[in-house]
Every structure is written in structure tokens, then in C-alpha cells.
Amino acid sequence: MILGRISELSAQTGIAPQLLAIIKQALAKHPETLSAGRHEIDGDDIFMNVMSFDTSEPQSKRYEQHREYLDIQVLLGGQERIDFGPIGAAIEPDVYHEGDDYLLCDEVAPCQTLHMQPGMFAIFLPGEPHKPGCISEKAQAISKVVIKVHYRCL
């Protein structure tokens, strides 16, 4: 997992240059102005999902993880909590859904927590379980974009 602010992308020295270029390319499309849903950048290799929803209690949500795609979660508005764990942290994961590249689980160990503010991003690599959309301080509407990058692009 990598955490940062979109306003400081140029100062991010620990992120591969091609990944930084992908993030900048996606943000140049002004996701905050786009309708909810999928927006392609480079076919199935790179695309973004724009969404708005209300945060909910962490116990009402499940962890997700992917095998093929990195998730770059960019919070555009509101506050959000994301619980996550390292690779191998998923306890009793469900069956993998190959067509949609995800599997779910209810618990990870060890568990870590991020408190996202507008303009922050978190990059989850394949195999890292994460539970976005949780209440941070109180339930609220959030807007975000999730940039999906197939691992072969790096």
C-alpha cells in the first residue's frame, strides 16, 4: 500500500514513473466532473470508476482484493476510512471471481486503518485486501475515483 496526496505527486519519489504518469493521465480527465461509472483510459488495461456514495459502518462491509489490477483510490470529497492488510492477511477468503478480478473476505490480520481526506490517494497492489467506504468520523456522502491499472502495465 502506498499513501499520498495528489497535490504532491511530483514529489513522490517512491512510485514508479510509469505509475505516476498513469495517475496524472487519469486526473487530467477531471474525474470530479465525470458521471458515475467506468471511464476508459487504455481499454481494459487502465480505466477508472467514478463513484459517489454514503460511507457505512466497517462491520457492514467486506474486504476486497485483486489479482490482476492495482487499485488507486483517490478521494475527491468527504472523509473515508479504509481498513486494509498486507499480502497474505486475508482470513478465509471467498472464491476468486476471475471475470471481475476480486475475492472477498470478512477478516484480515493484521489490520491497519487509513483516514482519507479529500485529495489523498491510496494505492493497493494485487493481493492486498482493503475495505474502502467505511465511516471515518461520521457517516457522510463521499465522492471518489478508483483508477484500475493492470499489473502488466508496469
N, C-alpha and C positions, 0 to 999 in steps of 0.2 A: 504494500500500500504506500502510495506517495500522496502527500498533502501539500497544498499550496494555495496561492491567491492568483487569480487571473491577471491582476494588475501588476504582478511581479514575475510574469512568465519569462521575460528576458533575463532575469537574474537567476533562474533555475538552472544550475549547472549540473545537477544530478539526473536530469531527464535526457534521454536520447534525442539528438537533434531532429530526427525524423518524427518522433512523437510530439515534440514541441511544435513542429510545422503543422502536423495534423490538428492539434488543438487550436492553433492560430487560424488555420483554414476554416475550421468549424465555427469558431467565434466570429469570424469575418462575415458569416452569413446572418449575423444578428438573430440568434435563436429566440431572444426575448420578443421579437416581432413576428415570429412564425406561428402558424396554427399548431395545435396539439397534434402529435403523431410523428410518423417516421419521415425523415428528410435525408435523401441520399447525398453523399459526398463523392464516393467512389464505389458505386454499386453495393454489393454485399460485403465488400472489404471494409468500407468505412461509411458509417451513417450515423445519424443522431435521432434520438427520440426526445421530442419536446413534450413536456407534461406539466400539468397543474393539478394539485390535489390537496386534501387536508391530511396533516400528519395524524398518526394514531399511536395508541399505546404499543410499546415494543412487544409485549406478550401476545398481541393480536396478529403479529406478522411473523414471517418465516425468513430464515437466511437463504440467500441465493448464491450460487457460484456458477462459473462458466468454465468451459474447457478450451474454447476456440477464440473468445473475444476478451479484450480488456474493456472494462467499464470505466469511463472517465465521467464522473458525476460532478456537474457544475451547478451550484445553487445560484439561481437568479434572483429569487425573492423569498422572504420569510426566513425562519430558522428551522433547522432539521438536525435530528440526531441520527447517526449511522453507527450501528453496532457491527463489529467485524472481528475476524480472527485470521491467523496466518494459514498458509497452505497446510493441509492435514488436520485442521482444527474441527472440521465438521463431524459431529457425532451422529451416527446412524442416518446418513443422507438417504433420501428417496432415490428412485431410479432416475437415471440421466435421460433427459429429453433431447435427443440428438438434433432434431429439426429446428428446435428453438434454442439450443445450446444453454440449457440450465439444468440444475438439480437443486432441490430444496432440502433443508433440514431445520429442526427446531432448536438445536443447541450447538454451540461451539465452545471449545475450551483450548486455550484461554480466550476470553472475550475482552475486547477493547471497545472504547466508545469515542466517537468524534462528535463535536458540537459544531455544526456548519453554520456559517453566516453568509449572507449574500456576497458573491464574488469569490468564494472559496471553491476549490476543486479537490476531489479525492480520486486517485487512480487505483483501481483494484485489478490486479493481474489475474490471469486464469488460475483457478484453484483457490483463490482467496474468498472465503464466504463473507457476505456482507448483507446487512439488513437496513436498507435505507427507508426514509419516510416516517421515522419514529418521532414522537413528541420530544422536543428539546426542553423547553421550559413550560409551554402550554400548547394545546392543540391549536393549529393555525393553518391557513392556506399557504402553500409554497408553490413556487414555480422553479423548474429546473430543466436542464438538458442533460441527457446521458449520451455521450459520444461513444459509439461502439467501434472498436478497432480490431480487426482480425490479427492474430499474433504473427501471421506470415508477412504483414506489412512492416514489421520491424526487423 
